Amino acid sequence: MSGNNNNPVNRSGSHKGHKNISIKLEENIDNIKKSLLHSSDLIVRNLEFANRKIGIIFIDTLIKGEVLESQIIQQIIQNPQKTIEETVSIKDIKTSSSFDEIVVALVKGNAVIFTDHDGTAIILNIALLEGRSIEQPDTEQVLRGAQDGFIETLETNINLLRRRINNPNLVVKYVTLGRESDTSLAIVYVDSIANDELVKEVERRISYIDVDYVSNIEEYIEDNSFSPFPQLLTTSRPDRVSANLMDGRVAIITDGNPSVLVMPITFFSFYQTTDDYNSRWMMVSFFRFMRMLSFIISISLPALYIALVSYHFEIIPIELVSNVKSSLEYIPFPPLIEALSMQITLELLRESAIRLPSPISQTLGVVGGLVIGTAVVEANLISNTMLVVISITAISSFAAPDSEMGTSVRLLGFPLMFAAAIIGLIGIVFGLMIILIHLCKLESFGTPYFAPFAPLRRKDLKDTIYRVPMWKMTDRPRSALPKKLRSAKNPRGWKQNE
């Protein structure tokens, strides 16, 4: 990566030249054809009038053909005496004399009009923006609330945000990345709420990205790439991004990617869902507690079973001792090998189910789990108790609303199993201490990752492992570093007990 670029807005190598176009029409067309290597879908339409020659050049696979014909070519033919700007009925129109800018405009779906004996060209935006329909994302479905989601088109995604935030302070900054791909992305924030230093830091980190092609910039700008925990929130829901923007956070939207990055973020944000703010607070608090409990179960339950069976059998209640002992009597492998083999088998089933078509993947998941589970128990390769432990662990890992956090949780379970197999419960304690220390040290764009518990911020506890009633949530979380901490007055006019 290069850090000596003074322009944080554009890292595309296509814009580095300063060559101007010629005043000769034929020379400009020849140069364009050479620059695009005489591509077969590069089309040139020549129009000749009594006093001038016009060349319209475009890439046929990137433009709307009916718009070109009806709103540009036919209009020019019918009004030969008027200027092109007065004739065409295209709202996005500009002039340029830069040859490099014109080449980039062509590959982005623009039509370019050259006029003989004129040193400027006219760029008309008639790009063909094909995309799938707006629908609820499969990975973030909700029972109540909005049913739309981001798609792969940058302009459409920004439109979804502006429809929700009707605020003149909503700022959209376009950035171009990729020396060869020329990928567009947008930095979005609410200027009256977002911290200026946070916005500058986001722009600074993006300015250091200097690669040929980029589709996902998360690993380029996160604080610690060697941490198993995600430090940026990835979501495909416009309502979730809008709520985070109103808290003072910054969002990054990449063209061609339906997932939006939100920063800064904390650990507890990954265990919150959109439904949490569409349901009553008591139910939400209960389910959030269950999600946090699932985090602890996912990383520690197999390790706890290994430690109890291998080193601390006396801790197991007397009513269960005989059952556990009988299930282990004919098992030839130690508990660690049992747990590892079952965890790896589950991961293989999960990975293969993702790659297969939906009807086949559902069959594989159900049949594969039943057949393998029954077979290994009847063959005395895995104990009944271990099978129950691994099943509960797998279910708990899937309770995380964010798929990246769920994957991180499953990954952390492996070193804890090894620690438990080596020194028992002491190994689990040391492993959990290391994870907690790492969470307390980790940051996301200057924000403590484990806030509001480390450091302790009592007022921000209202929306972490539990949620208070909405009318009590009148302050923005300090973890987002907002300019304005107060988001609303108490709508009931009651005195709030912090």
N, C-alpha and C positions, 0 to 999 in steps of 0.2 A: 504494500500500500504506500501511497505517496502522500505526504503531509505538507507539501510546499505549494499547494494550489491556492491562489488568492480568490478564486471565484467559487463559492460554495454552491452556486445555483446550477452550474453546468459542468459535468465531468465527461462530456461526450467528445471523442476525438474528431467527430465529423464536423465540428464547428471551429476548428483551429485555423483554417485557412482564411485568407483575405482576398482571394481572387475575385475580380469583378467580371460581369458578363460583357460580351462584345456588343457593338451596335449593329452587327451583321446577323440577320436571322439564321441563315444557313450555318454559320459558324457556331452559334449557340446550340442549335439542335445537334450538330455533330459532336460537340463537347459533352452534351447531356448523354448521348448514346454511348460514348466512350466511357463515361463515368459509371454508367449502369451496365456496362459490358454487353451492350446490344441485346439486352434481355427481350425475350419474345413477347412479353406482355407490356412492353413499353410502346405506346401508340402515339403517333404524331398526326394531327389534322391540320392541313394547310388551307387557309382562306385568303383569297386575293381579291382586292377591290381596285377601283380605278387609281386610287392614290396611295395605297398601302398594302403591305403583306403581313399576314398574321399567322403565327404558328401556335397551335394548342397542343401541348404535350402532357401525357398522363400515363399512369400505370393502370391498365384496364382492370386488373384483379382487385384494386383497392378503392375504386371510385364508384359512385352511383351513376350508371350509364344514362338513365332516363333524366336525371337532373342535369347532367352535362349537355345532353341533346336539347332539352326544352328550355332550360333557364340560361344557357350560355351560348351554344352554337346558334340556335334559331334566333335568339335575341340580337346577336351580332349581325347575322345576315339581314334581318329585317330593319336594322338601324345602322347602316354603314357609316353615316356621317357623325354619329355620336361617339364619344369616348367609351372605352370598354367599361370603365367604372360607372358611367351613367346608364349603360345598357343592361348588363347582367343583373339578375335578381338574386344575388347571393349575399347573405349578410356578413359572412366572414371573408373579407377581402383585404389584401394589403399589397404593397409594392416592395420590391427589393432589387438591389443591384449586385448582391453577393451571390456568386456562383455556388458556393458551398451551402448556403442557406436554401437555395432553390433545389439542390439535389436532395437535401434532407426533407424538404417539403414534399417532394414527389414520392418518396418512399413512405411518407406518413399519410398518403391518400389525398393529396392536393393536386389540382390541375394548374399548370403554369402556362401563361400566355406571353409569348414574345412578339414584339412588333419590330419590323425592319427599320433600321436607322434610329433605334431607341435603346438607350443604355440601361433601362429598367425593365423588369418583368412583373407581371401581375400574378399573385398567388391566390387561388380560390379554393376554399376548403369544401370539398364535396366527398369527404371520406365515407366509405361504406362501413358502418359500425354494426356488424352482426354480433349478436350476443343472445344468451339464453334468457328466458323470461325470469322476472323477479319473483322469487318464491322463498319460503322459509328454509334456512339451511338445515340439512339432515343432522348435522352434528350438534346443533343448538336449538332443538325444538322446545317450544313452550306450550303450556296449556292455556294461558291467558296472555293477552298482549298482542303486539304487532306480529304479522305473519309474513313479513318481507325480509329479504336478505340481500347482501351485496352480490354483485356479479363480476365478470371479468373486465367490464368497461369502466374506465376511470371517470368519465364525465357522468355516467349514470350513478355511480357511487357517491360522487359529490352532490348530485341532485338529491339523493335520498337523505343526506345530512342536512342540506339547506331547507328541505321541506319540514324538517323537525326543529331546526334552530333558525327562526326568523329574526336574526340578529345582525345588524350591520357590522358588528365587531367580529363576526366569524371570518377568519382570514384563511385563504387558500394560497399557498406558495408552490408553484410548479418547479420541479427539479428534473434534470435530465441526467441519467447515469448510463454507463456502459459505452466504452469506446467504439464497439462494433454494433451493439444492439440498439443504442439510443433509446433506452427505456425511460418512460415518463413516470414520475410519481408526484404526489402532492403532500405537503406538510399542512395539516389543518389544526387550527386552534382558535380559541376565543380570546381576542387581544385584551379585552377588559378584565379577564380572569386569569389567563395563563401567565406564569412567571416569565419575565423577559429573559432571565438567565437560562431557564430551562429551554426556551425556544432557540437561543443562541447555541446551547450545547448540542441540541439535536441537529441543527444545521452544520455545526462544526464536525460532528462525527460523520455525517453523510458526505461532507466535502472530502473526506479522506478515502472514500471508496473509489478505487481506480482499477476497474476490471473490464474485460471485454463484454461480459454478459452478466446481468443481474436480474433475478426474479424475486428473490426474498432477501431482504437486507438485515434480517434479525441478527444473524451471527456477526455481521460487520459492526454493529453499533451497541451490542449489549456489553455490560460492564465486565462480566466474567464468563468467558466461553467455556471454561473448564468446570463450571458448576453444573450439577445435574438438574437444578431448578430453573425453569424458564423465568427470564427477567423482563419480558415484554408480554403483554396480554395480546393474544391473537384471537380475533373474533370476526364473524361474518354477519353480525346483527347491527343494523344501523341504530336501533334504539339504545343498544348498549354503548356504542361509540359516542352517541350524542350525550348520554348521561355522564360519561367520563369527561367529555369536553367541557361540560358545564361545571365539573368539579375542578377544572383548571389543568387538565392533562392535555397532551399533544397526541395527535393521530397521524399515521403515515399510510397513505393509500398508494399502492403500486398498480400501474396499468397491467392488465392481464392476470391479476391475482385477486380472488374474491375475499381474501383474508386481510383484515386491517390490523396494523400494529398500534397499540396504545401504550404510552409511557408517561411518567414513571408509574410503577405498579408495585403492590405489596403481595406477600404470600397469601393473605386472606382473600384477595380479589379473585383468586383462582377457584375458590370454593363458594363463590356467589353466582347466582343465576338471575336472569331477567325475571323469572317467576317470583323471585324473592320480593320484588317491589310491586307485584300485582296481587299478592295474597296477604292475608292477615298476619300480623307480626308474631303472634304466638306460634302459629304453624311454621312460619319461616324460621323462627329461632330453633324450634325442635329439629327441623330437617338440616339446618346448618350444623347443629351439634352432632347429628348423625354423620354428616360428611366429614367433620373433623375427626370423629371417632374412627371413621373408615380409613383415614390417613394413618392413624396409629396402628390399626389392625393390619393394614397392608404391609407395613414395613417391619412389624415386630412379631406377628402371630406365629409364622413358621419358625422363626428364631427362638421364640419362647418355648414352643413345643420341643424343639431339638435340645434346648438347655435342660428342660424338666426331665425328659426321658433319659438323657445322657448323664447328667450330673446331679440333679435335684429331685429324684423320684419321691423323696419324702414330703415334698410340698404338694403333690397331687392329692386331692381329697380321697379318703379311704374308700368311699363308695365307687370311685372310678379306677382305683388301682388294678383291680382284677380284670376289668374290661380292657384297659390299656395293655396290661401284661399279656393277656391272651391274644390280643391282636398283633403283638410283636413277637410272639413265641416262635413262629415259623418263618419270619422275615430274615433273609440272609444278608441284608445290607444295613449299614448304620443309618440312623435318622437323617443325617446330612445328605447321603446319596438318595434316599427316598425323596426328600424335599426338592433337591436339585432336579432330579429326573422328572418329577411331576410339574414343577414350575417351567422347565424347558419345554415339556410336551404341551402345556397350555399356551405358551408363547408361540410355539410352532402352529398350533391350531388357530390361534388368533391371527397370526400373520398370513396364513394361507387363506383364511376366510375373507380377509380384506381384499386379496388379489382376485378372488373368484367372483363370478356374477352372483347377484343377490340371492336368487332361489337356491343355487348350489351351495353358497356359503352358509345359509341358514341350516340346510340339511347336514352339511359337514360339521357345524358347530354342535348341533343336538346329537346326531348319531355318533360322531367322533368322540364327544365327551362321555356318552353313555357306554359305548362299546369299550373304549380304552379303560375307563374307570372300573367297569365290571370285570374286564379281563385281567387287569393287573392285580386286583384284589383276590380273585379266584385262583390266580397263579401264585399267590403268596409272595408277590414281588413288592407290593405296597400294602401297608396296614390300613384297616378301615379308618382308624383315627387320623392318620396322615392325610387320607383322601378328604375327610371332612375339613381338616385345617386348611388344606390348599384350596378347596372350593370356597370357603369363607373368605380367604385371602383374595382370590380372584374377583369375587363379587364386590368386595370392599374397594379394590383398585378401580373398578368401573364406576364407582359412585362419585368419583371426582368429575365435576362438570367440564373441566378443561382436559382434553385428551393428552396434551403435553405433560401436564402435572400428573395424570394417571400413569403415564409411561415412566416418569421420574420416580414415582413411588414404587413401582414394580422393580425398577433397577436398584433402588436402595435396599430392597429386601435381601439381595444376594450377599453383600458384605456382612450384614448382620447375622445371616445364617452361618457363615464361616466363623465369625467371632463367637457365636454361641456354641458351635461345635468344638472350639478350641478351649475356651475358659468358662463356658456356661453363662450364668446370669450376669457375671461381671463383664463379660464381653458385650452383652446387650447394653448394659448401662454405659460403658465407654463408647459404644457405637452411637447411641442416642445422644450422648453429650457432644460428640463431634458434630453430629448433624445440627444440633441446637446452636452450637458455637458458630458453625458455618452460616446458619440462617441469620444470626445476629450480626455477623460481620458483612454479609452480602448487601449490596446496594443496587438500586435501579435509578440511574441518572441522578445520583446524589441523594436519593431517598432511601432510608433504612428499609431493607426488605421485610423485616419482621415487625415493623411498626403496625399498630401502636403499642405493642408489648415491649419492644426493645428499639428505641427508648419508650418508656411508658407514657402514654398520652390518654388520660382518662376520658376526655371529651370525644376522642375518636373511637372509643370502644363501643359506641352506639351501633356500629354497623360492621361487626367483625364476626365472632363466633355466634353472635345473636344479633337481632335487630329490634330496636325500640319502635314504637309507633311513628308513623311518618311525620306527624305534626310536631314531634320532638326533635326531628333531624333538621335543624335550622342552620347548622354550621357545615361548611365544606371540610372534608378531611385535610388535615395539615400535611399528610404524606404527599398530596398532589402539589404542594408549594404554591397555592393560589394567591393572587393579589388581594382578593376579597375573601376573607374567611366566612363572613356572614352571608348566607344565601337567601334567607327569608326571615321575616318576623314570625313570632309564634302565632299561628293562625287562630288559636283558641283564646289567646290573651291570658293564658294561665302562667303561673310562675313555674319554671322548670327546675327540677332538682337534678343538678349535674352529678 
